[in-house]
Amino acid sequence: RLSNALKAQPEVTQVRNGKSTVKYLMLVNEETRKKGVGSLKNKKLSILKSNYLGLLFLDTYLMQAKLPFSDRFFAATGEKTKESQVILDVFFGKADAGVVTDTAFQMMKELNPQVGQKLRVVAESPELIDAVGFFRKDYPLAYKQVIMSGMHGGIKNHERGRQIFLLFNVDQLNAIDDTSLDSVRKLMADYDRLKRKK
């Protein structure tokens, strides 16, 4: 939404668990899956704090189902600092629905197979890039090339670089182009179109 004001092109994104994209999932228990998403009205949602893209996916999904926005549909929203907490909220019945990434859900299922047996995916987003890095438009090309080269591989050859990756739970940084954000743009366009109809 800030692309016009920034006047900058996306240049780089993070890679986690071998992927530069994320897929958001809406998780519920088996009983809710059978009753349908409408049965979640006035129930509790759990979501990662400041998860703008996950919330955009959820609100778009709810509008497609002809339901209100999440802040009016759910009676309460619990914001968590870790995706594992979101999953466990739904697993233990502290929340009726949760929104997490597919990688977080997969990891939790591997750690505790009961999570996969009890929880169900009722909606999923397309693959989305959820973080980008960019340079200002007039940044010297020669400097940008040096930085991009270092970010792509060289940084991991240094102890401080490895510490930064470990701190942010990032495997590596990959170069991207403007088309890499097409799925995000489509989600935003769907959201805006549906919102105008409400």
ChimeraX attribute file (.defattr): number of C-alpha atoms within 10 A of each C-alpha:
attribute: neighborCount
match mode: 1-to-1
recipient: residues
	/A:1	7
	/A:2	7
	/A:3	9
	/A:4	8
	/A:5	7
	/A:6	12
	/A:7	10
	/A:8	15
	/A:9	17
	/A:10	18
	/A:11	17
	/A:12	20
	/A:13	23
	/A:14	24
	/A:15	19
	/A:16	17
	/A:17	12
	/A:18	10
	/A:19	14
	/A:20	23
	/A:21	19
	/A:22	22
	/A:23	18
	/A:24	24
	/A:25	24
	/A:26	24
	/A:27	26
	/A:28	27
	/A:29	22
	/A:30	14
	/A:31	12
	/A:32	18
	/A:33	17
	/A:34	10
	/A:35	10
	/A:36	11
	/A:37	16
	/A:38	14
	/A:39	13
	/A:40	18
	/A:41	15
	/A:42	15
	/A:43	14
	/A:44	20
	/A:45	27
	/A:46	26
	/A:47	25
	/A:48	21
	/A:49	14
	/A:50	11
	/A:51	14
	/A:52	11
	/A:53	19
	/A:54	23
	/A:55	19
	/A:56	19
	/A:57	24
	/A:58	23
	/A:59	21
	/A:60	26
	/A:61	22
	/A:62	19
	/A:63	18
	/A:64	14
	/A:65	11
	/A:66	12
	/A:67	17
	/A:68	16
	/A:69	17
	/A:70	21
	/A:71	13
	/A:72	11
	/A:73	18
	/A:74	17
	/A:75	13
	/A:76	15
	/A:77	16
	/A:78	15
	/A:79	16
	/A:80	16
	/A:81	11
	/A:82	13
	/A:83	22
	/A:84	15
	/A:85	17
	/A:86	27
	/A:87	27
	/A:88	17
	/A:89	21
	/A:90	23
	/A:91	21
	/A:92	12
	/A:93	13
	/A:94	15
	/A:95	22
	/A:96	22
	/A:97	29
	/A:98	27
	/A:99	27
	/A:100	25
	/A:101	18
	/A:102	18
	/A:103	17
	/A:104	19
	/A:105	23
	/A:106	14
	/A:107	12
	/A:108	18
	/A:109	16
	/A:110	11
	/A:111	11
	/A:112	11
	/A:113	12
	/A:114	12
	/A:115	20
	/A:116	16
	/A:117	11
	/A:118	14
	/A:119	23
	/A:120	18
	/A:121	19
	/A:122	17
	/A:123	16
	/A:124	18
	/A:125	22
	/A:126	15
	/A:127	16
	/A:128	20
	/A:129	21
	/A:130	17
	/A:131	14
	/A:132	16
	/A:133	14
	/A:134	13
	/A:135	16
	/A:136	10
	/A:137	11
	/A:138	7
	/A:139	9
	/A:140	10
	/A:141	11
	/A:142	8
	/A:143	10
	/A:144	14
	/A:145	11
	/A:146	10
	/A:147	13
	/A:148	16
	/A:149	14
	/A:150	15
	/A:151	17
	/A:152	16
	/A:153	13
	/A:154	12
	/A:155	19
	/A:156	18
	/A:157	10
	/A:158	9
	/A:159	9
	/A:160	11
	/A:161	16
	/A:162	15
	/A:163	13
	/A:164	13
	/A:165	18
	/A:166	12
	/A:167	9
	/A:168	10
	/A:169	13
	/A:170	17
	/A:171	17
	/A:172	21
	/A:173	22
	/A:174	18
	/A:175	17
	/A:176	18
	/A:177	11
	/A:178	9
	/A:179	10
	/A:180	17
	/A:181	17
	/A:182	12
	/A:183	15
	/A:184	20
	/A:185	14
	/A:186	12
	/A:187	19
	/A:188	17
	/A:189	13
	/A:190	17
	/A:191	19
	/A:192	12
	/A:193	12
	/A:194	17
	/A:195	14
	/A:196	7
	/A:197	7
	/A:198	9
